[in-house]
Amino acid sequence: MGPRLLLVPLGCLALLLLPPPGAAEFSPSLDSDFTFTLPAGRKECFYQPMRKEASLELEYQVLDGAGLDVDFHLLSPKGETLVFDERKSDGVHTVETEDGDYMFCFDNTFSTISEKVIFFELILDNMGEDGQDEEDWKKYVTGTDLLDMKLEDILESINSVKARLSKSVQIQTLLRAFEARDRNIQESNFDRVNFWSMVNLGVMVVVSAVQVYMLKSLFEDKRKSRT
């Protein structure tokens, strides 16, 4: 059973413990990331099927939106709350899993007008695929006693390269997420600076006009000439 991703709207929270069939699936890769927009006053939930004695690592970041904060929940297949973050901008959580569907939710119901752009990444370890890969190798490789390097050494080297490449991809993905959030903050500050600059310019024009009028009124001769 491959890893699946299911998006559940707030109005369907009664069905959270049983994800329906036909839900969208992650790619077969054990590292997956997703970016989505969470509207104001909404809560979105996702499911991730896991195996016993595996590891689930989840990292999330709020990339855009007022306050850059969101509530985060992680629930076990039994419905127990494993993690609860209240109005956080980012977080990293790792849990040892059992058989079943883990649910994690992002809650923006506390916001009435501001939507949030949220990025999260899943890293699944010990999902039982490495052992199958080793068995596949043994089917096609024979006569290992004639090689200078044993099959186990080849597998160890390949797994080491695979782990380092996966780590590099993960770091690059996180750097892109940080860059997106920083850019959103800079654009927001740029708009704010422009707005207040226009306000200051308007105030200066009004003050200058009032000063000119007052100076002009001081030098006007208000006495009426008599004939």
Contacts in CASP RR format, 6 or more apart in sequence:
PFRMAT RR
TARGET T0000
AUTHOR 0000-0000-0000
METHOD contacts of the structure
MODEL  1
MGPRLLLVPLGCLALLLLPPPGAAEFSPSLDSDFTFTLPAGRKECFYQPM
RKEASLELEYQVLDGAGLDVDFHLLSPKGETLVFDERKSDGVHTVETEDG
DYMFCFDNTFSTISEKVIFFELILDNMGEDGQDEEDWKKYVTGTDLLDMK
LEDILESINSVKARLSKSVQIQTLLRAFEARDRNIQESNFDRVNFWSMVN
LGVMVVVSAVQVYMLKSLFEDKRKSRT
1 49 0 8 1.000
2 25 0 8 1.000
2 26 0 8 1.000
2 28 0 8 1.000
2 49 0 8 1.000
3 25 0 8 1.000
3 26 0 8 1.000
3 28 0 8 1.000
3 30 0 8 1.000
3 32 0 8 1.000
3 48 0 8 1.000
3 49 0 8 1.000
3 122 0 8 1.000
3 124 0 8 1.000
4 19 0 8 1.000
4 23 0 8 1.000
4 24 0 8 1.000
4 25 0 8 1.000
4 26 0 8 1.000
4 47 0 8 1.000
4 48 0 8 1.000
4 49 0 8 1.000
5 23 0 8 1.000
5 24 0 8 1.000
5 25 0 8 1.000
5 26 0 8 1.000
5 32 0 8 1.000
5 34 0 8 1.000
5 46 0 8 1.000
5 47 0 8 1.000
5 48 0 8 1.000
6 19 0 8 1.000
6 20 0 8 1.000
6 23 0 8 1.000
6 24 0 8 1.000
6 45 0 8 1.000
6 46 0 8 1.000
6 47 0 8 1.000
7 24 0 8 1.000
7 36 0 8 1.000
7 44 0 8 1.000
7 45 0 8 1.000
7 46 0 8 1.000
8 15 0 8 1.000
8 16 0 8 1.000
8 19 0 8 1.000
8 44 0 8 1.000
8 45 0 8 1.000
8 46 0 8 1.000
8 47 0 8 1.000
9 42 0 8 1.000
9 44 0 8 1.000
10 41 0 8 1.000
10 42 0 8 1.000
10 43 0 8 1.000
10 44 0 8 1.000
10 109 0 8 1.000
13 43 0 8 1.000
13 45 0 8 1.000
16 45 0 8 1.000
16 103 0 8 1.000
17 79 0 8 1.000
17 103 0 8 1.000
19 47 0 8 1.000
19 101 0 8 1.000
23 47 0 8 1.000
26 32 0 8 1.000
26 122 0 8 1.000
30 123 0 8 1.000
30 124 0 8 1.000
30 125 0 8 1.000
30 127 0 8 1.000
30 129 0 8 1.000
30 166 0 8 1.000
31 121 0 8 1.000
31 122 0 8 1.000
31 123 0 8 1.000
31 124 0 8 1.000
31 166 0 8 1.000
31 169 0 8 1.000
31 170 0 8 1.000
32 121 0 8 1.000
32 122 0 8 1.000
33 119 0 8 1.000
33 120 0 8 1.000
33 121 0 8 1.000
33 122 0 8 1.000
33 173 0 8 1.000
34 119 0 8 1.000
34 120 0 8 1.000
34 121 0 8 1.000
35 63 0 8 1.000
35 117 0 8 1.000
35 118 0 8 1.000
35 119 0 8 1.000
36 44 0 8 1.000
36 117 0 8 1.000
36 118 0 8 1.000
37 115 0 8 1.000
37 116 0 8 1.000
37 117 0 8 1.000
37 118 0 8 1.000
38 44 0 8 1.000
38 70 0 8 1.000
38 106 0 8 1.000
38 108 0 8 1.000
38 115 0 8 1.000
38 116 0 8 1.000
38 117 0 8 1.000
38 118 0 8 1.000
39 108 0 8 1.000
39 115 0 8 1.000
40 108 0 8 1.000
40 111 0 8 1.000
40 112 0 8 1.000
40 113 0 8 1.000
40 114 0 8 1.000
40 115 0 8 1.000
41 108 0 8 1.000
41 109 0 8 1.000
41 110 0 8 1.000
41 111 0 8 1.000
41 112 0 8 1.000
42 108 0 8 1.000
42 109 0 8 1.000
43 105 0 8 1.000
43 106 0 8 1.000
43 107 0 8 1.000
43 108 0 8 1.000
43 109 0 8 1.000
44 105 0 8 1.000
44 106 0 8 1.000
45 103 0 8 1.000
45 104 0 8 1.000
45 105 0 8 1.000
45 106 0 8 1.000
46 103 0 8 1.000
46 104 0 8 1.000
46 105 0 8 1.000
47 101 0 8 1.000
47 102 0 8 1.000
47 103 0 8 1.000
48 56 0 8 1.000
48 101 0 8 1.000
48 102 0 8 1.000
48 103 0 8 1.000
48 104 0 8 1.000
48 122 0 8 1.000
48 124 0 8 1.000
49 100 0 8 1.000
49 101 0 8 1.000
49 102 0 8 1.000
50 56 0 8 1.000
50 97 0 8 1.000
50 98 0 8 1.000
50 99 0 8 1.000
50 100 0 8 1.000
50 101 0 8 1.000
50 102 0 8 1.000
50 124 0 8 1.000
50 127 0 8 1.000
51 97 0 8 1.000
51 99 0 8 1.000
51 126 0 8 1.000
51 127 0 8 1.000
51 128 0 8 1.000
52 97 0 8 1.000
52 98 0 8 1.000
52 99 0 8 1.000
53 96 0 8 1.000
53 97 0 8 1.000
53 98 0 8 1.000
53 126 0 8 1.000
54 96 0 8 1.000
54 97 0 8 1.000
54 124 0 8 1.000
54 125 0 8 1.000
54 126 0 8 1.000
54 127 0 8 1.000
54 128 0 8 1.000
55 94 0 8 1.000
55 95 0 8 1.000
55 96 0 8 1.000
55 97 0 8 1.000
55 124 0 8 1.000
55 125 0 8 1.000
55 126 0 8 1.000
56 94 0 8 1.000
56 95 0 8 1.000
56 97 0 8 1.000
56 102 0 8 1.000
56 122 0 8 1.000
56 123 0 8 1.000
56 124 0 8 1.000
57 92 0 8 1.000
57 93 0 8 1.000
57 94 0 8 1.000
57 122 0 8 1.000
57 123 0 8 1.000
57 124 0 8 1.000
57 125 0 8 1.000
58 74 0 8 1.000
58 92 0 8 1.000
58 93 0 8 1.000
58 94 0 8 1.000
58 104 0 8 1.000
58 120 0 8 1.000
58 121 0 8 1.000
58 122 0 8 1.000
58 123 0 8 1.000
59 90 0 8 1.000
59 91 0 8 1.000
59 92 0 8 1.000
59 93 0 8 1.000
59 120 0 8 1.000
59 121 0 8 1.000
59 123 0 8 1.000
59 174 0 8 1.000
60 70 0 8 1.000
60 72 0 8 1.000
60 90 0 8 1.000
60 91 0 8 1.000
60 106 0 8 1.000
60 118 0 8 1.000
60 119 0 8 1.000
60 120 0 8 1.000
60 121 0 8 1.000
61 89 0 8 1.000
61 90 0 8 1.000
61 91 0 8 1.000
61 118 0 8 1.000
61 119 0 8 1.000
61 120 0 8 1.000
61 177 0 8 1.000
61 178 0 8 1.000
61 181 0 8 1.000
62 68 0 8 1.000
62 69 0 8 1.000
62 70 0 8 1.000
62 89 0 8 1.000
62 90 0 8 1.000
62 116 0 8 1.000
62 117 0 8 1.000
62 118 0 8 1.000
62 181 0 8 1.000
63 117 0 8 1.000
63 118 0 8 1.000
63 119 0 8 1.000
63 177 0 8 1.000
63 180 0 8 1.000
63 181 0 8 1.000
63 184 0 8 1.000
64 116 0 8 1.000
64 117 0 8 1.000
64 180 0 8 1.000
64 181 0 8 1.000
64 184 0 8 1.000
65 114 0 8 1.000
65 115 0 8 1.000
65 116 0 8 1.000
65 117 0 8 1.000
65 184 0 8 1.000
66 111 0 8 1.000
66 113 0 8 1.000
66 114 0 8 1.000
67 89 0 8 1.000
67 114 0 8 1.000
68 89 0 8 1.000
68 116 0 8 1.000
68 181 0 8 1.000
68 185 0 8 1.000
69 87 0 8 1.000
69 88 0 8 1.000
69 89 0 8 1.000
70 87 0 8 1.000
70 88 0 8 1.000
70 89 0 8 1.000
70 106 0 8 1.000
70 107 0 8 1.000
70 108 0 8 1.000
70 116 0 8 1.000
70 118 0 8 1.000
71 84 0 8 1.000
71 85 0 8 1.000
71 86 0 8 1.000
71 87 0 8 1.000
71 88 0 8 1.000
71 106 0 8 1.000
71 107 0 8 1.000
71 108 0 8 1.000
71 109 0 8 1.000
71 110 0 8 1.000
72 83 0 8 1.000
72 84 0 8 1.000
72 85 0 8 1.000
72 88 0 8 1.000
72 91 0 8 1.000
72 104 0 8 1.000
72 105 0 8 1.000
72 106 0 8 1.000
72 107 0 8 1.000
73 81 0 8 1.000
73 83 0 8 1.000
73 84 0 8 1.000
73 103 0 8 1.000
73 104 0 8 1.000
73 105 0 8 1.000
73 107 0 8 1.000
74 81 0 8 1.000
74 82 0 8 1.000
74 83 0 8 1.000
74 84 0 8 1.000
74 93 0 8 1.000
74 95 0 8 1.000
74 102 0 8 1.000
74 103 0 8 1.000
74 104 0 8 1.000
75 81 0 8 1.000
75 82 0 8 1.000
75 102 0 8 1.000
75 103 0 8 1.000
75 104 0 8 1.000
75 105 0 8 1.000
76 82 0 8 1.000
76 98 0 8 1.000
76 102 0 8 1.000
77 98 0 8 1.000
77 99 0 8 1.000
77 100 0 8 1.000
77 101 0 8 1.000
77 102 0 8 1.000
79 103 0 8 1.000
82 93 0 8 1.000
82 95 0 8 1.000
83 93 0 8 1.000
83 95 0 8 1.000
85 91 0 8 1.000
87 110 0 8 1.000
95 102 0 8 1.000
104 120 0 8 1.000
106 116 0 8 1.000
106 118 0 8 1.000
106 120 0 8 1.000
108 114 0 8 1.000
108 115 0 8 1.000
108 116 0 8 1.000
117 184 0 8 1.000
119 177 0 8 1.000
119 180 0 8 1.000
121 170 0 8 1.000
121 173 0 8 1.000
121 174 0 8 1.000
123 170 0 8 1.000
130 159 0 8 1.000
134 155 0 8 1.000
137 151 0 8 1.000
137 154 0 8 1.000
137 155 0 8 1.000
138 151 0 8 1.000
141 151 0 8 1.000
144 150 0 8 1.000
144 151 0 8 1.000
END
